Amino acid sequence: MKKVTISVMGEKFEIELEDEFFEFVKDDLAKVQKMTPKELLVFVLEKNKREFELTKRVEKILSILERE
């Protein structure tokens, strides 16, 4: 576990992340600390859109596999 302190929009947060997950998100955490509110909103929406599209693809694949 990694204990991380980040500052987002002037507010500090201390969080604990699993090592592997920390490696996955460390670049995003660094970016978030320097963003304006508008940039942060766009960033979150882009991440959510990618997750939504990936989920839809997985659901489509599962649906195809269930038919066979």
Biopython code that builds the backbone (N, CA, C, O; Angstrom):
import numpy as np
from Bio.PDB.StructureBuilder import StructureBuilder

atoms = [
    (1, "MET", "N", (0.839, -1.186, 0.000)),
    (1, "MET", "CA", (0.000, 0.000, 0.000)),
    (1, "MET", "C", (0.882, 1.247, 0.000)),
    (1, "MET", "O", (1.912, 1.310, 0.672)),
    (2, "LYS", "N", (0.449, 2.217, -0.764)),
    (2, "LYS", "CA", (1.131, 3.509, -0.816)),
    (2, "LYS", "C", (0.214, 4.553, -0.198)),
    (2, "LYS", "O", (-0.977, 4.612, -0.503)),
    (3, "LYS", "N", (0.779, 5.365, 0.663)),
    (3, "LYS", "CA", (0.051, 6.487, 1.224)),
    (3, "LYS", "C", (0.452, 7.708, 0.398)),
    (3, "LYS", "O", (1.636, 8.031, 0.301)),
    (4, "VAL", "N", (-0.518, 8.377, -0.186)),
    (4, "VAL", "CA", (-0.270, 9.481, -1.102)),
    (4, "VAL", "C", (-1.015, 10.713, -0.611)),
    (4, "VAL", "O", (-2.176, 10.634, -0.210)),
    (5, "THR", "N", (-0.334, 11.844, -0.649)),
    (5, "THR", "CA", (-0.968, 13.117, -0.351)),
    (5, "THR", "C", (-1.025, 13.916, -1.642)),
    (5, "THR", "O", (0.005, 14.166, -2.268)),
    (6, "ILE", "N", (-2.223, 14.315, -2.039)),
    (6, "ILE", "CA", (-2.374, 15.122, -3.253)),
    (6, "ILE", "C", (-3.176, 16.371, -2.911)),
    (6, "ILE", "O", (-3.937, 16.408, -1.944)),
    (7, "SER", "N", (-2.979, 17.384, -3.733)),
    (7, "SER", "CA", (-3.717, 18.633, -3.584)),
    (7, "SER", "C", (-4.525, 18.849, -4.856)),
    (7, "SER", "O", (-3.979, 18.892, -5.958)),
    (8, "VAL", "N", (-5.836, 18.986, -4.681)),
    (8, "VAL", "CA", (-6.731, 19.197, -5.816)),
    (8, "VAL", "C", (-7.537, 20.459, -5.543)),
    (8, "VAL", "O", (-8.284, 20.544, -4.569)),
    (9, "MET", "N", (-7.366, 21.433, -6.425)),
    (9, "MET", "CA", (-8.076, 22.704, -6.334)),
    (9, "MET", "C", (-7.924, 23.327, -4.943)),
    (9, "MET", "O", (-8.886, 23.835, -4.366)),
    (10, "GLY", "N", (-6.708, 23.275, -4.423)),
    (10, "GLY", "CA", (-6.397, 23.920, -3.155)),
    (10, "GLY", "C", (-6.725, 23.116, -1.910)),
    (10, "GLY", "O", (-6.492, 23.583, -0.795)),
    (11, "GLU", "N", (-7.257, 21.922, -2.080)),
    (11, "GLU", "CA", (-7.597, 21.090, -0.928)),
    (11, "GLU", "C", (-6.712, 19.841, -0.926)),
    (11, "GLU", "O", (-6.565, 19.173, -1.950)),
    (12, "LYS", "N", (-6.127, 19.536, 0.231)),
    (12, "LYS", "CA", (-5.232, 18.383, 0.338)),
    (12, "LYS", "C", (-5.995, 17.136, 0.751)),
    (12, "LYS", "O", (-6.918, 17.181, 1.564)),
    (13, "PHE", "N", (-5.577, 16.020, 0.160)),
    (13, "PHE", "CA", (-6.174, 14.724, 0.464)),
    (13, "PHE", "C", (-5.064, 13.719, 0.716)),
    (13, "PHE", "O", (-4.037, 13.733, 0.037)),
    (14, "GLU", "N", (-5.271, 12.854, 1.685)),
    (14, "GLU", "CA", (-4.349, 11.753, 1.932)),
    (14, "GLU", "C", (-5.106, 10.469, 1.665)),
    (14, "GLU", "O", (-6.138, 10.201, 2.279)),
    (15, "ILE", "N", (-4.580, 9.675, 0.740)),
    (15, "ILE", "CA", (-5.260, 8.437, 0.363)),
    (15, "ILE", "C", (-4.262, 7.295, 0.374)),
    (15, "ILE", "O", (-3.055, 7.508, 0.258)),
    (16, "GLU", "N", (-4.771, 6.093, 0.514)),
    (16, "GLU", "CA", (-3.953, 4.895, 0.429)),
    (16, "GLU", "C", (-4.386, 4.113, -0.794)),
    (16, "GLU", "O", (-5.574, 3.878, -1.013)),
    (17, "LEU", "N", (-3.400, 3.713, -1.589)),
    (17, "LEU", "CA", (-3.671, 2.973, -2.812)),
    (17, "LEU", "C", (-2.803, 1.723, -2.853)),
    (17, "LEU", "O", (-1.663, 1.738, -2.389)),
    (18, "GLU", "N", (-3.336, 0.657, -3.401)),
    (18, "GLU", "CA", (-2.530, -0.539, -3.609)),
    (18, "GLU", "C", (-1.407, -0.190, -4.575)),
    (18, "GLU", "O", (-1.589, 0.630, -5.475)),
    (19, "ASP", "N", (-0.257, -0.806, -4.394)),
    (19, "ASP", "CA", (0.929, -0.482, -5.194)),
    (19, "ASP", "C", (0.663, -0.567, -6.693)),
    (19, "ASP", "O", (1.021, 0.343, -7.442)),
    (20, "GLU", "N", (0.044, -1.643, -7.126)),
    (20, "GLU", "CA", (-0.210, -1.828, -8.559)),
    (20, "GLU", "C", (-1.164, -0.763, -9.088)),
    (20, "GLU", "O", (-0.957, -0.238, -10.182)),
    (21, "PHE", "N", (-2.210, -0.438, -8.322)),
    (21, "PHE", "CA", (-3.146, 0.594, -8.743)),
    (21, "PHE", "C", (-2.470, 1.965, -8.752)),
    (21, "PHE", "O", (-2.730, 2.775, -9.641)),
    (22, "PHE", "N", (-1.612, 2.228, -7.778)),
    (22, "PHE", "CA", (-0.879, 3.490, -7.751)),
    (22, "PHE", "C", (-0.065, 3.661, -9.032)),
    (22, "PHE", "O", (-0.066, 4.737, -9.630)),
    (23, "GLU", "N", (0.625, 2.610, -9.449)),
    (23, "GLU", "CA", (1.413, 2.680, -10.683)),
    (23, "GLU", "C", (0.523, 2.989, -11.882)),
    (23, "GLU", "O", (0.941, 3.680, -12.811)),
    (24, "PHE", "N", (-0.698, 2.477, -11.859)),
    (24, "PHE", "CA", (-1.646, 2.686, -12.949)),
    (24, "PHE", "C", (-2.140, 4.133, -13.002)),
    (24, "PHE", "O", (-2.364, 4.663, -14.090)),
    (25, "VAL", "N", (-2.314, 4.783, -11.839)),
    (25, "VAL", "CA", (-2.923, 6.115, -11.795)),
    (25, "VAL", "C", (-1.963, 7.256, -11.459)),
    (25, "VAL", "O", (-2.388, 8.411, -11.411)),
    (26, "LYS", "N", (-0.700, 6.969, -11.228)),
    (26, "LYS", "CA", (0.198, 8.017, -10.742)),
    (26, "LYS", "C", (0.316, 9.200, -11.703)),
    (26, "LYS", "O", (0.401, 10.342, -11.251)),
    (27, "ASP", "N", (0.324, 8.960, -13.001)),
    (27, "ASP", "CA", (0.394, 10.071, -13.952)),
    (27, "ASP", "C", (-0.876, 10.921, -13.887)),
    (27, "ASP", "O", (-0.809, 12.148, -13.961)),
    (28, "ASP", "N", (-2.025, 10.272, -13.751)),
    (28, "ASP", "CA", (-3.287, 11.000, -13.637)),
    (28, "ASP", "C", (-3.314, 11.839, -12.356)),
    (28, "ASP", "O", (-3.787, 12.975, -12.368)),
    (29, "LEU", "N", (-2.809, 11.282, -11.255)),
    (29, "LEU", "CA", (-2.777, 12.035, -9.998)),
    (29, "LEU", "C", (-1.923, 13.288, -10.128)),
    (29, "LEU", "O", (-2.273, 14.344, -9.600)),
    (30, "ALA", "N", (-0.807, 13.169, -10.828)),
    (30, "ALA", "CA", (0.055, 14.331, -11.036)),
    (30, "ALA", "C", (-0.658, 15.392, -11.884)),
    (30, "ALA", "O", (-0.556, 16.585, -11.600)),
    (31, "LYS", "N", (-1.375, 14.960, -12.916)),
    (31, "LYS", "CA", (-2.105, 15.891, -13.786)),
    (31, "LYS", "C", (-3.209, 16.621, -13.023)),
    (31, "LYS", "O", (-3.367, 17.835, -13.152)),
    (32, "VAL", "N", (-3.960, 15.877, -12.239)),
    (32, "VAL", "CA", (-5.119, 16.423, -11.528)),
    (32, "VAL", "C", (-4.708, 17.571, -10.601)),
    (32, "VAL", "O", (-5.482, 18.506, -10.399)),
    (33, "GLN", "N", (-3.525, 17.510, -10.050)),
    (33, "GLN", "CA", (-3.088, 18.528, -9.096)),
    (33, "GLN", "C", (-2.856, 19.889, -9.754)),
    (33, "GLN", "O", (-2.821, 20.912, -9.071)),
    (34, "LYS", "N", (-2.698, 19.899, -11.070)),
    (34, "LYS", "CA", (-2.369, 21.139, -11.776)),
    (34, "LYS", "C", (-3.511, 21.667, -12.632)),
    (34, "LYS", "O", (-3.327, 22.638, -13.366)),
    (35, "MET", "N", (-4.673, 21.055, -12.554)),
    (35, "MET", "CA", (-5.772, 21.400, -13.457)),
    (35, "MET", "C", (-6.660, 22.517, -12.923)),
    (35, "MET", "O", (-6.806, 22.717, -11.717)),
    (36, "THR", "N", (-7.244, 23.235, -13.878)),
    (36, "THR", "CA", (-8.293, 24.193, -13.550)),
    (36, "THR", "C", (-9.597, 23.398, -13.400)),
    (36, "THR", "O", (-9.657, 22.240, -13.813)),
    (37, "PRO", "N", (-10.627, 23.992, -12.825)),
    (37, "PRO", "CA", (-11.904, 23.267, -12.712)),
    (37, "PRO", "C", (-12.427, 22.764, -14.062)),
    (37, "PRO", "O", (-12.929, 21.644, -14.152)),
    (38, "LYS", "N", (-12.312, 23.575, -15.095)),
    (38, "LYS", "CA", (-12.790, 23.160, -16.416)),
    (38, "LYS", "C", (-11.974, 21.979, -16.938)),
    (38, "LYS", "O", (-12.539, 21.021, -17.467)),
    (39, "GLU", "N", (-10.645, 22.041, -16.792)),
    (39, "GLU", "CA", (-9.792, 20.942, -17.240)),
    (39, "GLU", "C", (-10.103, 19.658, -16.465)),
    (39, "GLU", "O", (-10.101, 18.564, -17.028)),
    (40, "LEU", "N", (-10.370, 19.811, -15.170)),
    (40, "LEU", "CA", (-10.704, 18.655, -14.347)),
    (40, "LEU", "C", (-12.014, 18.022, -14.800)),
    (40, "LEU", "O", (-12.115, 16.797, -14.875)),
    (41, "LEU", "N", (-13.005, 18.830, -15.099)),
    (41, "LEU", "CA", (-14.289, 18.324, -15.589)),
    (41, "LEU", "C", (-14.107, 17.560, -16.897)),
    (41, "LEU", "O", (-14.632, 16.457, -17.049)),
    (42, "VAL", "N", (-13.375, 18.134, -17.831)),
    (42, "VAL", "CA", (-13.142, 17.479, -19.125)),
    (42, "VAL", "C", (-12.401, 16.161, -18.906)),
    (42, "VAL", "O", (-12.738, 15.149, -19.522)),
    (43, "PHE", "N", (-11.404, 16.169, -18.039)),
    (43, "PHE", "CA", (-10.619, 14.975, -17.732)),
    (43, "PHE", "C", (-11.521, 13.856, -17.202)),
    (43, "PHE", "O", (-11.442, 12.719, -17.665)),
    (44, "VAL", "N", (-12.366, 14.180, -16.243)),
    (44, "VAL", "CA", (-13.268, 13.186, -15.653)),
    (44, "VAL", "C", (-14.240, 12.659, -16.695)),
    (44, "VAL", "O", (-14.476, 11.453, -16.771)),
    (45, "LEU", "N", (-14.804, 13.547, -17.495)),
    (45, "LEU", "CA", (-15.754, 13.106, -18.516)),
    (45, "LEU", "C", (-15.089, 12.220, -19.563)),
    (45, "LEU", "O", (-15.684, 11.236, -20.003)),
    (46, "GLU", "N", (-13.862, 12.554, -19.969)),
    (46, "GLU", "CA", (-13.152, 11.714, -20.941)),
    (46, "GLU", "C", (-12.874, 10.328, -20.366)),
    (46, "GLU", "O", (-13.028, 9.322, -21.058)),
    (47, "LYS", "N", (-12.462, 10.277, -19.097)),
    (47, "LYS", "CA", (-12.223, 8.982, -18.442)),
    (47, "LYS", "C", (-13.512, 8.170, -18.385)),
    (47, "LYS", "O", (-13.513, 6.975, -18.680)),
    (48, "ASN", "N", (-14.607, 8.820, -18.005)),
    (48, "ASN", "CA", (-15.896, 8.123, -17.917)),
    (48, "ASN", "C", (-16.361, 7.646, -19.279)),
    (48, "ASN", "O", (-16.940, 6.566, -19.394)),
    (49, "LYS", "N", (-16.115, 8.437, -20.310)),
    (49, "LYS", "CA", (-16.520, 8.030, -21.655)),
    (49, "LYS", "C", (-15.751, 6.788, -22.093)),
    (49, "LYS", "O", (-16.330, 5.869, -22.672)),
    (50, "ARG", "N", (-14.443, 6.757, -21.818)),
    (50, "ARG", "CA", (-13.647, 5.577, -22.173)),
    (50, "ARG", "C", (-14.141, 4.344, -21.414)),
    (50, "ARG", "O", (-14.244, 3.258, -21.985)),
    (51, "GLU", "N", (-14.442, 4.517, -20.135)),
    (51, "GLU", "CA", (-14.941, 3.397, -19.334)),
    (51, "GLU", "C", (-16.297, 2.927, -19.862)),
    (51, "GLU", "O", (-16.545, 1.724, -19.948)),
    (52, "PHE", "N", (-17.168, 3.860, -20.214)),
    (52, "PHE", "CA", (-18.484, 3.535, -20.760)),
    (52, "PHE", "C", (-18.342, 2.745, -22.060)),
    (52, "PHE", "O", (-19.010, 1.729, -22.246)),
    (53, "GLU", "N", (-17.473, 3.211, -22.960)),
    (53, "GLU", "CA", (-17.281, 2.539, -24.244)),
    (53, "GLU", "C", (-16.687, 1.149, -24.053)),
    (53, "GLU", "O", (-17.081, 0.206, -24.740)),
    (54, "LEU", "N", (-15.749, 1.016, -23.130)),
    (54, "LEU", "CA", (-15.154, -0.292, -22.851)),
    (54, "LEU", "C", (-16.204, -1.244, -22.286)),
    (54, "LEU", "O", (-16.260, -2.410, -22.677)),
    (55, "THR", "N", (-17.027, -0.756, -21.378)),
    (55, "THR", "CA", (-18.086, -1.580, -20.792)),
    (55, "THR", "C", (-19.057, -2.051, -21.865)),
    (55, "THR", "O", (-19.469, -3.210, -21.869)),
    (56, "LYS", "N", (-19.418, -1.162, -22.764)),
    (56, "LYS", "CA", (-20.328, -1.534, -23.853)),
    (56, "LYS", "C", (-19.715, -2.633, -24.721)),
    (56, "LYS", "O", (-20.402, -3.582, -25.097)),
    (57, "ARG", "N", (-18.414, -2.504, -25.042)),
    (57, "ARG", "CA", (-17.748, -3.533, -25.856)),
    (57, "ARG", "C", (-17.724, -4.876, -25.132)),
    (57, "ARG", "O", (-17.973, -5.917, -25.742)),
    (58, "VAL", "N", (-17.428, -4.856, -23.844)),
    (58, "VAL", "CA", (-17.394, -6.100, -23.066)),
    (58, "VAL", "C", (-18.783, -6.729, -23.033)),
    (58, "VAL", "O", (-18.917, -7.942, -23.188)),
    (59, "GLU", "N", (-19.814, -5.914, -22.832)),
    (59, "GLU", "CA", (-21.183, -6.432, -22.823)),
    (59, "GLU", "C", (-21.535, -7.062, -24.168)),
    (59, "GLU", "O", (-22.198, -8.098, -24.210)),
    (60, "LYS", "N", (-21.103, -6.452, -25.254)),
    (60, "LYS", "CA", (-21.379, -6.981, -26.590)),
    (60, "LYS", "C", (-20.683, -8.332, -26.775)),
    (60, "LYS", "O", (-21.276, -9.275, -27.300)),
    (61, "ILE", "N", (-19.439, -8.417, -26.346)),
    (61, "ILE", "CA", (-18.693, -9.670, -26.456)),
    (61, "ILE", "C", (-19.349, -10.759, -25.612)),
    (61, "ILE", "O", (-19.490, -11.895, -26.064)),
    (62, "LEU", "N", (-19.746, -10.418, -24.396)),
    (62, "LEU", "CA", (-20.413, -11.396, -23.529)),
    (62, "LEU", "C", (-21.726, -11.865, -24.127)),
    (62, "LEU", "O", (-22.079, -13.040, -24.024)),
    (63, "SER", "N", (-22.446, -10.951, -24.749)),
    (63, "SER", "CA", (-23.706, -11.302, -25.384)),
    (63, "SER", "C", (-23.471, -12.288, -26.526)),
    (63, "SER", "O", (-24.228, -13.246, -26.682)),
    (64, "ILE", "N", (-22.446, -12.065, -27.308)),
    (64, "ILE", "CA", (-22.103, -12.962, -28.419)),
    (64, "ILE", "C", (-21.711, -14.333, -27.874)),
    (64, "ILE", "O", (-22.120, -15.360, -28.415)),
    (65, "LEU", "N", (-20.924, -14.347, -26.810)),
    (65, "LEU", "CA", (-20.483, -15.612, -26.230)),
    (65, "LEU", "C", (-21.635, -16.394, -25.622)),
    (65, "LEU", "O", (-21.649, -17.623, -25.678)),
    (66, "GLU", "N", (-22.598, -15.694, -25.044)),
    (66, "GLU", "CA", (-23.747, -16.370, -24.456)),
    (66, "GLU", "C", (-24.637, -17.035, -25.508)),
    (66, "GLU", "O", (-25.300, -18.031, -25.219)),
    (67, "ARG", "N", (-24.652, -16.500, -26.700)),
    (67, "ARG", "CA", (-25.465, -17.063, -27.788)),
    (67, "ARG", "C", (-24.879, -18.363, -28.299)),
    (67, "ARG", "O", (-25.598, -19.205, -28.838)),
    (68, "GLU", "N", (-23.574, -18.532, -28.133)),
    (68, "GLU", "CA", (-22.926, -19.744, -28.677)),
    (68, "GLU", "C", (-22.999, -20.906, -27.758)),
    (68, "GLU", "O", (-22.499, -21.983, -28.083)),
]
sb = StructureBuilder()
sb.init_structure("model")
sb.init_model(0)
sb.init_chain("A")
sb.init_seg("    ")
for serial, (resi, resn, name, xyz) in enumerate(atoms, 1):
    if name == "N":
        sb.init_residue(resn, " ", resi, " ")
    sb.init_atom(name, np.array(xyz, "f"), 0.0, 1.0, " ", f" {name:<3s}", serial, name[0])
structure = sb.get_structure()
